[in-house]
Amino acid sequence: MKIYPKPIFHAIPGYEMVMEFNDPSVQLHGFIAVHNTKRGPALGGTRIWKYDTRESALIDVLRLAKGMTFKAAGADLSLGGGKAVLIGDAKLVKSPAYFETYGHYVHLLKGQYITAEDVNTTSADMMHIAKKTPHVVGRVGKSGNPSPFTALGVFYGIQASVAFVFPKKKLQDLSFAIQGVGQTGSYLIDQLVAAGVKQITIADINPSHVESMTKKYPQIKVVSQEFIMSLPVDVFCPCALGGIINDASIEQLQAKIVAGSANNILLDDQIHGPKAMEKGILIAPDFIINAGGLINVYHEHHSDYQEAEVKEEIKRIGNRLTRIYQMAKRDQIHPFAAATAYANQQLK
């Protein structure tokens, strides 16, 4: 029988639980953070990333877990906010034993945290985690891959954002820049192309993702990562990692709308939210627009999963964003502040 190293629990103000675990025998080292369970158990994905330091991984998991609290509350789901990050190169560390060991640590929390897939993890990986704990969703044969549902919600959010900023223009006549064309970004492109959008430019750090999309849609243009945010397009869609709207990048942005699937896109809400507003840029609050994947796995956890019901609920993301934009305009605040106030009302 395998003997698992004991985890370390860190007391961090504002968080209900932060657990660190390290098992060198399977190259597993990571954190699970539970921010808030007032509305229900914390549900959030597990991402694998090659963090430069242990501290940067901890900072990321705390930001992501807090974001999940607001995402669940904003979508009016009976869930709390949590997240897990695993430190390492996904191409080198992933194995059945790796995920089974991780499943052991998830199970120690007795349902306080429920995991799902995220960056560099898949529905197949969830099946290995499920060998050690029932507290996992997004499994094969259940709700499955949440990425198409996240992309669908982002698409509805883009429609709402366009209607608010360009009420007289048609979606298919606008130009788009997509940063990150992995699972969610590629599904979003499918939605845009199906809607008749012809002007799409992409960038991704993974050449295989770019090759796959340009082979599927030869009309797509490609630029390097360093140029994607400064393109003179109507809509910029961040679909990779967070913190991309910062002091430097916000000066480069030419798009009038920023709406994508990435989490925590503002490096600092209180600085960059008002700054975007001053520049006349509408930024869709990420924890509202990208809630489709969470809605999808929520239905697996809470009910007899029906895809049609999931898609009907995801449609409401567009209406929810419209209400938030109207609230922001009325109160003369930026959309992230309005969305935060909206979510906080659900947390009372």
C-alpha positions as a printed NumPy array, in Angstrom:
array([[  0.   ,   0.   ,   0.   ],
       [  1.323,   3.418,  -0.994],
       [  2.286,   5.755,   1.843],
       [  1.458,   9.346,   0.96 ],
       [  3.495,  12.286,   2.293],
       [  1.442,  14.423,   4.65 ],
       [  0.192,  17.701,   3.217],
       [  0.874,  21.093,   4.761],
       [ -2.043,  23.408,   5.56 ],
       [ -1.322,  27.136,   5.322],
       [ -3.375,  29.719,   7.221],
       [ -4.006,  32.537,   4.748],
       [ -6.395,  35.374,   5.663],
       [ -9.557,  35.421,   3.561],
       [ -9.296,  31.742,   2.589],
       [-10.998,  28.811,   4.271],
       [ -8.26 ,  26.33 ,   3.404],
       [ -4.965,  26.238,   1.514],
       [ -3.243,  22.87 ,   1.25 ],
       [  0.206,  22.181,  -0.193],
       [  1.258,  18.65 ,  -1.121],
       [  4.481,  17.19 ,  -2.484],
       [  5.159,  13.604,  -3.532],
       [  8.49 ,  13.402,  -5.426],
       [  7.893,   9.731,  -6.261],
       [  5.363,  10.802,  -8.918],
       [  6.705,  14.357,  -9.503],
       [  3.613,  15.834,  -7.861],
       [  3.812,  19.23 ,  -6.145],
       [  0.929,  21.659,  -5.898],
       [ -1.711,  23.585,  -4.002],
       [ -5.449,  23.396,  -3.465],
       [ -7.079,  26.621,  -2.282],
       [-10.649,  26.941,  -1.025],
       [-11.739,  30.558,  -0.904],
       [-15.405,  30.47 ,   0.114],
       [-18.038,  27.754,   0.59 ],
       [-20.957,  29.921,   1.751],
       [-23.071,  28.944,  -1.272],
       [-21.865,  25.348,  -1.471],
       [-18.752,  23.184,  -1.92 ],
       [-15.834,  24.794,  -3.734],
       [-15.623,  23.662,  -7.345],
       [-12.714,  24.628,  -9.559],
       [-10.425,  23.065, -12.1  ],
       [ -6.94 ,  21.656, -11.72 ],
       [ -4.302,  23.256, -13.915],
       [ -0.738,  22.11 , -14.534],
       [  1.777,  24.835, -15.289],
       [  5.528,  25.247, -15.289],
       [  5.626,  27.976, -12.649],
       [  8.966,  29.696, -12.163],
       [  8.708,  29.473,  -8.371],
       [  6.606,  27.868,  -5.662],
       [  5.505,  31.357,  -4.618],
       [  4.176,  32.218,  -8.078],
       [  2.098,  29.026,  -8.027],
       [  0.671,  29.979,  -4.638],
       [ -0.205,  33.489,  -5.826],
       [ -1.938,  32.035,  -8.887],
       [ -4.015,  29.485,  -6.977],
       [ -5.201,  32.169,  -4.551],
       [ -6.254,  34.5  ,  -7.376],
       [ -7.974,  31.697,  -9.241],
       [ -9.822,  30.327,  -6.202],
       [-11.194,  33.767,  -5.334],
       [-12.252,  34.228,  -8.942],
       [-14.194,  30.959,  -8.798],
       [-16.187,  32.224,  -5.808],
       [-17.357,  35.199,  -7.85 ],
       [-17.893,  33.073, -10.959],
       [-20.21 ,  30.666,  -9.118],
       [-22.036,  33.492,  -7.355],
       [-22.355,  35.515, -10.554],
       [-23.904,  32.512, -12.305],
       [-26.216,  31.936,  -9.298],
       [-24.909,  28.407,  -8.716],
       [-24.976,  26.587,  -5.372],
       [-21.187,  26.372,  -5.34 ],
       [-18.227,  28.009,  -3.65 ],
       [-14.848,  28.946,  -5.044],
       [-11.724,  26.807,  -5.126],
       [ -8.873,  25.916,  -7.441],
       [ -5.831,  23.664,  -7.709],
       [ -2.507,  24.254,  -9.41 ],
       [  0.133,  21.585,  -9.97 ],
       [  3.698,  22.684, -10.595],
       [  5.578,  21.192, -13.539],
       [  5.798,  20.613, -17.263],
       [  2.608,  18.755, -18.193],
       [  4.433,  16.903, -20.968],
       [  6.834,  15.42 , -18.414],
       [  4.853,  14.904, -15.197],
       [  1.486,  13.498, -16.273],
       [  0.828,   9.812, -15.598],
       [ -1.981,   7.675, -14.129],
       [ -0.03 ,   7.401, -10.85 ],
       [  0.428,  11.184, -10.79 ],
       [ -3.3  ,  11.833, -10.994],
       [ -4.235,   9.021,  -8.64 ],
       [ -1.883,  10.472,  -6.045],
       [ -3.395,  13.892,  -6.58 ],
       [ -6.83 ,  12.29 ,  -6.164],
       [ -5.75 ,  11.119,  -2.708],
       [ -5.141,  14.73 ,  -1.637],
       [ -8.45 ,  15.897,  -3.108],
       [-10.187,  13.148,  -1.149],
       [ -8.599,  14.285,   2.127],
       [-10.808,  17.386,   1.926],
       [-14.002,  15.289,   2.152],
       [-15.924,  17.163,  -0.514],
       [-14.997,  20.669,   0.598],
       [-13.275,  20.918,  -2.796],
       [-14.49 ,  19.328,  -6.052],
       [-12.095,  19.309,  -8.97 ],
       [-12.466,  19.386, -12.756],
       [-10.231,  19.896, -15.772],
       [ -8.413,  23.118, -16.559],
       [ -5.226,  24.168, -18.373],
       [ -3.196,  21.071, -19.338],
       [ -5.666,  18.594, -17.81 ],
       [ -8.362,  16.604, -19.601],
       [-11.51 ,  14.574, -19.03 ],
       [ -9.353,  11.443, -19.33 ],
       [ -7.134,  12.743, -16.496],
       [-10.243,  13.21 , -14.355],
       [-10.944,   9.492, -14.725],
       [ -7.636,   8.684, -12.997],
       [ -8.389,  11.164, -10.203],
       [-11.796,   9.516,  -9.801],
       [-10.092,   6.234,  -8.866],
       [ -9.215,   7.856,  -5.527],
       [-12.092,  10.253,  -4.925],
       [-15.709,  10.841,  -6.013],
       [-15.166,  14.587,  -5.713],
       [-14.39 ,  15.139,  -9.386],
       [-16.52 ,  16.238, -12.34 ],
       [-16.001,  16.587, -16.073],
       [-15.448,  12.869, -16.461],
       [-15.712,  10.919, -19.699],
       [-19.292,   9.715, -20.118],
       [-20.606,  12.43 , -17.778],
       [-20.478,  16.162, -18.56 ],
       [-17.136,  15.613, -20.311],
       [-14.929,  18.378, -21.655],
       [-16.195,  21.779, -20.396],
       [-14.261,  23.787, -22.996],
       [-16.993,  23.835, -25.695],
       [-19.452,  25.097, -23.081],
       [-17.051,  27.789, -21.876],
       [-16.608,  28.879, -25.501],
       [-20.366,  28.926, -26.051],
       [-20.842,  31.219, -23.063],
       [-18.055,  33.485, -24.302],
       [-19.758,  33.648, -27.696],
       [-23.038,  34.755, -26.107],
       [-21.047,  37.263, -24.052],
       [-19.386,  38.638, -27.182],
       [-22.789,  39.069, -28.8  ],
       [-24.008,  41.042, -25.764],
       [-20.829,  43.152, -25.683],
       [-21.054,  43.951, -29.396],
       [-24.72 ,  44.914, -29.055],
       [-23.767,  47.297, -26.233],
       [-20.765,  48.941, -27.946],
       [-21.72 ,  48.664, -31.629],
       [-25.555,  48.537, -31.626],
       [-25.774,  49.23 , -35.359],
       [-23.118,  46.754, -36.485],
       [-23.414,  43.075, -37.297],
       [-21.119,  40.526, -35.671],
       [-19.954,  39.148, -39.012],
       [-18.687,  42.574, -40.096],
       [-16.331,  42.966, -37.12 ],
       [-12.66 ,  41.992, -36.799],
       [-11.347,  39.708, -34.031],
       [ -7.98 ,  38.902, -32.456],
       [ -7.828,  35.66 , -30.474],
       [ -5.002,  35.139, -27.978],
       [ -4.705,  31.409, -27.293],
       [ -6.301,  28.833, -29.588],
       [ -6.131,  25.752, -27.405],
       [ -9.347,  24.009, -26.479],
       [-11.534,  26.965, -25.551],
       [-10.067,  29.383, -28.079],
       [-10.485,  26.898, -30.922],
       [-14.118,  26.215, -30.005],
       [-14.751,  29.961, -29.872],
       [-13.378,  30.313, -33.393],
       [-15.798,  27.58 , -34.497],
       [-18.65 ,  29.664, -33.084],
       [-17.437,  32.874, -34.724],
       [-16.9  ,  31.295, -38.136],
       [-20.33 ,  29.647, -37.96 ],
       [-21.782,  33.111, -37.256],
       [-20.194,  34.456, -40.434],
       [-17.152,  36.252, -38.983],
       [-14.414,  36.471, -41.631],
       [-11.738,  38.687, -40.067],
       [ -9.92 ,  36.601, -37.443],
       [ -6.265,  36.857, -36.392],
       [ -4.734,  34.444, -33.881],
       [ -1.622,  33.917, -31.773],
       [ -0.561,  31.035, -29.545],
       [  2.649,  29.952, -27.84 ],
       [  2.025,  26.413, -29.098],
       [  2.797,  26.098, -32.855],
       [  0.674,  22.947, -33.143],
       [ -2.42 ,  24.866, -32.039],
       [ -1.789,  27.5  , -34.711],
       [ -1.184,  24.867, -37.365],
       [ -4.382,  23.041, -36.457],
       [ -6.531,  26.181, -36.708],
       [ -5.031,  27.488, -39.953],
       [ -5.438,  24.072, -41.539],
       [ -9.105,  24.053, -40.53 ],
       [ -9.699,  27.697, -41.456],
       [ -7.159,  28.862, -44.102],
       [ -8.599,  32.395, -44.042],
       [ -7.311,  32.963, -40.482],
       [ -4.303,  35.256, -40.119],
       [ -1.458,  34.581, -37.664],
       [  0.755,  36.992, -35.729],
       [  3.263,  36.494, -32.935],
       [  2.247,  36.736, -29.292],
       [  3.943,  40.127, -28.909],
       [  1.661,  41.752, -31.499],
       [ -1.751,  40.153, -30.882],
       [ -2.898,  42.693, -28.268],
       [ -1.949,  45.77 , -30.309],
       [ -3.845,  44.903, -33.482],
       [ -6.409,  47.461, -34.749],
       [ -9.377,  45.1  , -34.349],
       [-12.888,  45.552, -32.943],
       [-12.781,  42.68 , -30.461],
       [ -9.832,  41.176, -28.6  ],
       [-10.463,  37.723, -27.104],
       [ -7.992,  36.57 , -24.427],
       [ -8.262,  32.787, -24.189],
       [ -4.978,  31.91 , -22.484],
       [ -3.602,  32.848, -19.061],
       [ -4.559,  35.765, -16.822],
       [ -3.045,  39.095, -15.798],
       [ -2.663,  40.218, -19.4  ],
       [ -4.313,  43.641, -18.977],
       [ -1.59 ,  45.577, -17.188],
       [  0.127,  48.965, -17.267],
       [  1.998,  48.218, -20.48 ],
       [ -0.591,  46.241, -22.456],
       [ -3.517,  48.559, -21.787],
       [ -1.653,  51.304, -23.637],
       [ -1.245,  49.017, -26.648],
       [ -4.873,  47.907, -26.879],
       [ -6.773,  49.246, -29.882],
       [ -9.823,  47.004, -29.62 ],
       [-13.009,  48.566, -28.247],
       [-14.116,  45.268, -26.687],
       [-12.124,  42.721, -24.67 ],
       [-14.099,  39.508, -24.193],
       [-12.622,  36.042, -23.808],
       [-12.313,  32.908, -21.709],
       [ -9.141,  33.662, -19.721],
       [ -9.472,  34.074, -15.95 ],
       [ -8.282,  37.111, -13.965],
       [ -7.422,  39.097, -17.073],
       [ -6.953,  42.376, -15.192],
       [ -3.668,  42.386, -13.322],
       [ -5.243,  44.796, -10.828],
       [ -9.02 ,  45.358, -10.973],
       [ -8.848,  48.68 ,  -9.145],
       [ -6.214,  50.128, -11.459],
       [ -6.831,  48.598, -14.849],
       [-10.643,  48.488, -14.713],
       [-10.919,  52.302, -14.406],
       [ -8.054,  52.775, -16.885],
       [ -9.861,  50.734, -19.546],
       [-13.01 ,  52.751, -18.898],
       [-11.07 ,  55.998, -19.402],
       [ -9.77 ,  54.683, -22.743],
       [-13.273,  53.735, -23.905],
       [-12.573,  49.993, -23.84 ],
       [-15.344,  47.665, -22.688],
       [-13.842,  44.692, -20.843],
       [-16.234,  41.819, -20.193],
       [-15.748,  40.646, -16.582],
       [-14.091,  37.251, -16.997],
       [-15.883,  35.545, -14.119],
       [-19.226,  36.335, -15.771],
       [-18.463,  35.656, -19.438],
       [-16.47 ,  32.428, -18.976],
       [-18.867,  30.661, -16.589],
       [-20.175,  28.228, -19.232],
       [-17.771,  25.45 , -18.308],
       [-18.62 ,  25.787, -14.622],
       [-22.335,  25.697, -15.41 ],
       [-21.725,  22.511, -17.388],
       [-19.922,  20.612, -14.613],
       [-22.342,  21.993, -12.009],
       [-25.142,  20.122, -13.754],
       [-23.11 ,  16.913, -13.544],
       [-22.619,  17.435,  -9.821],
       [-26.123,  18.578,  -8.877],
       [-28.561,  16.872, -11.219],
       [-29.277,  14.284, -13.854],
       [-27.092,  15.77 , -16.566],
       [-29.002,  17.062, -19.596],
       [-26.96 ,  18.91 , -22.206],
       [-29.964,  20.83 , -23.549],
       [-30.641,  22.274, -20.092],
       [-26.986,  23.252, -19.745],
       [-26.99 ,  25.138, -23.045],
       [-30.216,  26.923, -22.158],
       [-28.687,  28.139, -18.908],
       [-25.483,  29.228, -20.654],
       [-27.552,  31.496, -22.928],
       [-28.308,  33.624, -19.873],
       [-24.67 ,  34.756, -19.748],
       [-25.383,  37.287, -22.49 ],
       [-28.371,  38.786, -20.662],
       [-26.413,  38.825, -17.406],
       [-23.587,  40.777, -19.02 ],
       [-26.043,  43.255, -20.521],
       [-27.488,  43.937, -17.059],
       [-23.986,  44.433, -15.662],
       [-23.035,  46.848, -18.467],
       [-26.229,  48.821, -17.861],
       [-25.516,  48.867, -14.119],
       [-21.965,  50.106, -14.772],
       [-23.217,  52.851, -17.099],
       [-25.893,  53.934, -14.611],
       [-23.496,  54.061, -11.664],
       [-20.578,  55.403, -13.742],
       [-18.295,  52.553, -12.701],
       [-16.288,  50.061, -14.744],
       [-17.852,  46.668, -15.57 ],
       [-15.599,  44.67 , -13.218],
       [-16.757,  46.797, -10.288],
       [-20.374,  46.31 , -11.357],
       [-19.89 ,  42.547, -11.774],
       [-18.214,  42.289,  -8.372],
       [-21.13 ,  44.136,  -6.766],
       [-23.546,  41.843,  -8.604],
       [-21.743,  38.716,  -7.356],
       [-21.444,  40.07 ,  -3.821],
       [-25.218,  40.439,  -3.7  ],
       [-25.43 ,  36.679,  -4.337],
       [-22.966,  36.   ,  -1.529],
       [-24.982,  37.812,   1.147]])
